[in-house]
Amino acid sequence: MPTPRRHLALCSLALLFAGLLTACSGAPAGNVENGKKWFTMNNCNSCHGEQGKGGRGPAIVPLDMTFASFVKKLRKQDAAIMPPYPETKISEQDAADIYAYLKAGK
């Protein structure tokens, strides 16, 4: 049977590991202003509207998905009208910036 001290150490280690997993699985830090720039430069606004609130394409603000889901949709579209954006066109950091912009809802 573990001693209270050993039990506390194991619990602390488990919490640290869980925190590291959470930090690693989230979105890279995004910059809202850069995201606005990339959203416009990649013509996202031509379908989704100036602020992502809809136009010819669906509204994507408020954005209700994880960063991983956002990148998956960005990279491989199942909608015929939206082109895929490979990492050679929109880098992971640029995607994080666009994600931050859409999450901010500005």
C-alpha positions as CSV (number, residue, x, y, z in Angstrom):
1,M,0.0,0.0,0.0
2,P,1.5,3.4,-1.0
3,T,2.4,5.8,1.7
4,P,0.6,9.2,1.8
5,R,3.7,10.9,0.6
6,R,4.1,8.5,-2.3
7,H,0.4,8.8,-3.1
8,L,0.8,12.6,-3.2
9,A,3.8,12.4,-5.5
10,L,2.0,10.0,-7.9
11,C,-1.0,12.3,-8.0
12,S,1.2,15.4,-8.6
13,L,3.0,13.5,-11.4
14,A,-0.3,12.5,-13.0
15,L,-1.6,16.1,-12.9
16,L,1.6,17.4,-14.4
17,F,1.3,14.9,-17.2
18,A,-2.3,15.7,-17.8
19,G,-1.4,19.4,-18.0
20,L,1.3,18.8,-20.5
21,L,-1.0,16.8,-22.7
22,T,-3.6,19.6,-22.6
23,A,-1.0,22.2,-23.5
24,C,0.4,20.1,-26.4
25,S,-3.0,19.3,-27.9
26,G,-4.3,22.9,-28.1
27,A,-3.9,25.5,-30.8
28,P,-0.6,27.2,-31.2
29,A,-0.7,30.8,-30.0
30,G,-2.5,32.8,-32.6
31,N,-2.4,36.5,-33.3
32,V,-5.9,38.1,-34.0
33,E,-4.6,40.9,-36.2
34,N,-2.4,38.6,-38.3
35,G,-5.4,36.3,-38.6
36,K,-7.6,39.1,-39.9
37,K,-4.8,39.8,-42.5
38,W,-4.5,36.1,-43.5
39,F,-8.3,35.7,-43.7
40,T,-8.5,38.5,-46.2
41,M,-5.3,37.6,-48.1
42,N,-6.5,34.1,-48.7
43,N,-9.9,35.4,-49.9
44,C,-11.8,33.6,-47.1
45,N,-13.9,36.8,-46.8
46,S,-15.1,36.5,-50.4
47,C,-17.4,33.6,-49.4
48,H,-17.6,33.8,-45.6
49,G,-18.0,37.6,-45.4
50,E,-15.7,40.3,-44.0
51,Q,-15.9,39.0,-40.5
52,G,-16.7,35.4,-41.1
53,K,-20.4,36.0,-40.4
54,G,-21.6,34.7,-43.8
55,G,-21.9,35.7,-47.4
56,R,-22.0,33.3,-50.4
57,G,-20.6,30.7,-48.0
58,P,-21.7,29.8,-44.5
59,A,-21.1,31.8,-41.4
60,I,-18.0,30.6,-39.5
61,V,-18.3,33.1,-36.6
62,P,-19.0,32.2,-33.9
63,L,-16.5,29.5,-34.5
64,D,-17.5,26.4,-32.5
65,M,-14.8,23.9,-33.1
66,T,-11.4,22.9,-31.8
67,F,-8.2,24.0,-33.6
68,A,-7.6,20.4,-34.8
69,S,-11.1,20.3,-36.4
70,F,-10.5,23.7,-37.9
71,V,-7.2,22.6,-39.5
72,K,-8.8,19.4,-40.7
73,K,-11.5,21.3,-42.5
74,L,-9.0,23.8,-43.9
75,R,-6.7,21.2,-45.3
76,K,-9.2,18.7,-46.7
77,Q,-12.7,20.0,-47.6
78,D,-15.6,17.7,-48.2
79,A,-17.6,20.6,-49.7
80,A,-17.0,20.9,-53.5
81,I,-17.0,24.7,-53.5
82,M,-14.3,25.3,-50.9
83,P,-10.7,24.5,-52.0
84,P,-8.3,22.8,-49.7
85,Y,-5.6,24.9,-48.2
86,P,-2.4,22.7,-47.7
87,E,0.3,23.8,-45.3
88,T,2.3,25.1,-48.3
89,K,-0.5,27.7,-48.8
90,I,-1.5,28.4,-45.2
91,S,1.1,27.4,-42.6
92,E,0.2,26.0,-39.2
93,Q,1.0,29.4,-37.6
94,D,-1.1,31.3,-40.2
95,A,-4.0,28.8,-39.5
96,A,-3.6,29.5,-35.8
97,D,-3.8,33.2,-36.5
98,I,-6.9,32.8,-38.6
99,Y,-8.4,30.6,-35.9
100,A,-7.7,33.2,-33.2
101,Y,-9.3,35.9,-35.4
102,L,-12.4,33.8,-35.9
103,K,-12.6,32.8,-32.2
104,A,-12.4,36.5,-31.3
105,G,-15.4,37.2,-33.5
106,K,-14.2,40.6,-34.6
